[in-house]
Amino acid sequence: MPTEAGLAEAPGPRVFRDAMGVFTTGVAVISTELDGQPHGMTANSLTSVSLDPPLLLVCLDRRSRTAAAVLSTGGFVVNVLTRRQRHLADRFARPGRAHFADLPFVLTPDGLPALPGCAARFECAVDAAHPGGDHHIVVGRVLACRRSPESPLVFYRGRYHRLGGAGHDDVLAVS
Ligand SMILES: Cc1cc2nc3c(=O)[nH]c(=O)nc-3n(C[C@H](O)[C@H](O)[C@H](O)COP(=O)(O)O)c2cc1C
């Protein structure tokens, strides 16, 4: 069987990230709390795992403060951002910042911080955490979820987009 040119070598991080960027995703903020402090980070590694029981997963960088808080607290919220919430995607991706500073949020029945006005929200208990290279693969059991009619923020090839009508996708900005 002939080897296809350009597909045989193990990729470096940049090449891998760029290729994965073709796989279009939504954008979420993973939020939790630890010792009374809210934590949150932007994530697009969200995947549905199981319908019965309802499970999802997110892959969280081992260096992330939010990952440490999620694993310690044992619960987290997935806030799926709308097309109007790009500023939240930017805010929660800035390394080292107090992401919740001066930001209004609500508390779930479990006392976890959640962002109002999202396209969907999943309230989760940590079901399992697996090693995944430089990330933790965190499986969450969905305790409650809700959705709104708002259109989602979309991430494709390293840029934010919003879904347009009649095939007119709108590039919001270059990241
Ligand atoms: C669009 C987008 C998607 C991201 N997805 C992830 C992800 O799935 N997992 C992850 O660990 N980091 C992801 N990041 C990077 C984190 O948001 C970033 O490292 C953040 O500053 C971590 O914050 P923390 O250290 O306060 O938890 C993403 C960033 C962007 C802009």
The ligand as an SDF file (V2000), in Angstrom:
LIG
                    3D

 31 33  0  0  0  0  0  0  0  0999 V2000
  -11.0900   28.9090   21.6700 C   0  0  0  0  0  0  0  0  0  0  0  0
  -10.2660   28.3740   22.8090 C   0  0  0  0  0  0  0  0  0  0  0  0
  -10.4400   27.0730   23.2270 C   0  0  0  0  0  0  0  0  0  0  0  0
   -9.6850   26.5460   24.2890 C   0  0  0  0  0  0  0  0  0  0  0  0
   -9.9020   25.2510   24.6740 N   0  0  0  0  0  0  0  0  0  0  0  0
   -9.1990   24.7310   25.6930 C   0  0  0  0  0  0  0  0  0  0  0  0
   -9.4530   23.3900   26.1320 C   0  0  0  0  0  0  0  0  0  0  0  0
  -10.3290   22.6900   25.6210 O   0  0  0  0  0  0  0  0  0  0  0  0
   -8.6970   22.9120   27.1590 N   0  0  0  0  0  0  0  0  0  0  0  0
   -7.7190   23.6670   27.7680 C   0  0  0  0  0  0  0  0  0  0  0  0
   -7.0680   23.1520   28.6860 O   0  0  0  0  0  0  0  0  0  0  0  0
   -7.4690   24.9440   27.3890 N   0  0  0  0  0  0  0  0  0  0  0  0
   -8.1960   25.4990   26.3840 C   0  0  0  0  0  0  0  0  0  0  0  0
   -7.9830   26.7990   26.0070 N   0  0  0  0  0  0  0  0  0  0  0  0
   -6.9690   27.5990   26.7400 C   0  0  0  0  0  0  0  0  0  0  0  0
   -7.4930   28.0970   28.1210 C   0  0  0  0  0  0  0  0  0  0  0  0
   -8.7000   28.8300   27.9850 O   0  0  0  0  0  0  0  0  0  0  0  0
   -6.4350   29.0160   28.7930 C   0  0  0  0  0  0  0  0  0  0  0  0
   -5.2570   28.2660   28.9960 O   0  0  0  0  0  0  0  0  0  0  0  0
   -6.8970   29.6180   30.1280 C   0  0  0  0  0  0  0  0  0  0  0  0
   -6.1220   30.7670   30.3910 O   0  0  0  0  0  0  0  0  0  0  0  0
   -6.7760   28.7020   31.3530 C   0  0  0  0  0  0  0  0  0  0  0  0
   -7.1830   29.4490   32.4820 O   0  0  0  0  0  0  0  0  0  0  0  0
   -6.9490   28.9670   33.9950 P   0  0  0  0  0  0  0  0  0  0  0  0
   -5.4740   28.6920   34.1550 O   0  0  0  0  0  0  0  0  0  0  0  0
   -7.4240   30.1290   34.8370 O   0  0  0  0  0  0  0  0  0  0  0  0
   -7.7650   27.7470   34.2180 O   0  0  0  0  0  0  0  0  0  0  0  0
   -8.7210   27.3480   24.9470 C   0  0  0  0  0  0  0  0  0  0  0  0
   -8.5480   28.6870   24.5200 C   0  0  0  0  0  0  0  0  0  0  0  0
   -9.3110   29.1860   23.4730 C   0  0  0  0  0  0  0  0  0  0  0  0
   -9.1150   30.6290   23.0460 C   0  0  0  0  0  0  0  0  0  0  0  0
  1  2  1  0
  2  3  1  0
  2 30  2  0
  3  4  2  0
  4  5  1  0
  4 28  1  0
  5  6  2  0
  6  7  1  0
  6 13  1  0
  7  8  2  0
  7  9  1  0
  9 10  1  0
 10 11  2  0
 10 12  1  0
 12 13  2  0
 13 14  1  0
 14 15  1  0
 14 28  1  0
 15 16  1  0
 16 17  1  0
 16 18  1  0
 18 19  1  0
 18 20  1  0
 20 21  1  0
 20 22  1  0
 22 23  1  0
 23 24  1  0
 24 25  2  0
 24 26  1  0
 24 27  1  0
 28 29  2  0
 29 30  1  0
 30 31  1  0
M  END
$$$$
